[in-house]
Amino acid sequence: MARRTQASTQAVGDPQSIYGDEFTIDEIIDRHRDRWVVMLVFGYDDDYWPAKGYVIVSARRQQAALDELERLADDQPLPRWGGFPIYSFLAQPDIGPAEFEAFLQQLLTEGRTPT
């Protein structure tokens, strides 16, 4: 796989190919934590949220990811990304009910209210 690098933006893999490594959302979050990710979606969960795919861009800032995506799309002689949907997100894990409850309890203990 080819790897391109720009200042704070990485294009991961060859966007013309859909045969790169496929990752779950959790694996992508582990590998690209706190970065903006643009991926080709290859699979969905039961609620039809993207569940797995191929990372084509990873960047520290959202605008940098979008700029890199546009640059890559302009380089493509074929229709964009082989017809697969594109999903962009900040790679951070969701918090569960227990973590949310602990956070609220901490706010209340400190005398603050959630806004």
DAGI-V481228 format. One record per residue. N is the residue number from 0. SS is DSSP state (A for helix, B for strand, O for the rest). PSI is psi in whole degrees, -180 to 180 (* if undefined). OMEGA is omega as a letter, one per 30 degrees, with the letter a starting at -180 (* if undefined). Layout:
BEGIN
<<N SS PSI OMEGA> <N SS PSI OMEGA>>
END
This chain:
BEGIN
<<0 O 141 l> <1 O 148 l> <2 B 126 l> <3 B 144 l> <4 B 136 l> <5 B 164 a> <6 O -84 a> <7 O 17 a> <8 B 137 l> <9 B 131 l> <10 B 120 a> <11 B 121 l> <12 O -177 a> <13 O 108 a> <14 O -14 l> <15 O -23 a> <16 O 137 l> <17 O 14 a> <18 O 20 l> <19 O -176 l> <20 O 131 l> <21 O 133 a> <22 B 153 l> <23 B 165 l> <24 A -43 l> <25 A -41 l> <26 A -39 l> <27 A -43 l> <28 A -43 l> <29 A -39 a> <30 A -28 a> <31 O 32 a> <32 O 136 l> <33 O 21 l> <34 O 156 l> <35 B 131 a> <36 B 138 l> <37 B 128 a> <38 B 155 l> <39 B 130 a> <40 B 124 l> <41 B -14 a> <42 B 154 a> <43 B 157 l> <44 O -174 a> <45 O -25 l> <46 O 9 l> <47 O 30 l> <48 O 146 l> <49 B 133 a> <50 B -27 l> <51 B 157 a> <52 B -164 a> <53 B 120 a> <54 B 126 l> <55 B -23 l> <56 B 141 l> <57 B 127 a> <58 B 156 l> <59 O -33 a> <60 O 147 a> <61 A -45 a> <62 A -38 l> <63 A -39 l> <64 A -44 l> <65 A -39 l> <66 A -43 l> <67 A -40 l> <68 A -44 l> <69 A -42 l> <70 A -44 l> <71 A -41 l> <72 A -37 l> <73 A -27 a> <74 A -11 a> <75 O 124 l> <76 O -17 a> <77 O 167 l> <78 O 147 a> <79 A 120 l> <80 A 27 l> <81 A 21 l> <82 A -2 l> <83 O 144 l> <84 O 152 l> <85 B 139 l> <86 B 131 l> <87 B 136 a> <88 B 159 l> <89 B 122 a> <90 O 84 l> <91 O 140 a> <92 O 148 l> <93 O 154 l> <94 O 146 l> <95 O 179 a> <96 A -38 a> <97 A -44 l> <98 A -39 l> <99 A -44 l> <100 A -42 l> <101 A -40 l> <102 A -47 l> <103 A -42 l> <104 A -41 l> <105 A -44 l> <106 A -46 a> <107 A -38 l> <108 A -38 l> <109 O -2 l> <110 O 17 l> <111 O 157 l> <112 O 143 l> <113 O 140 l> <114 O * *>>
END
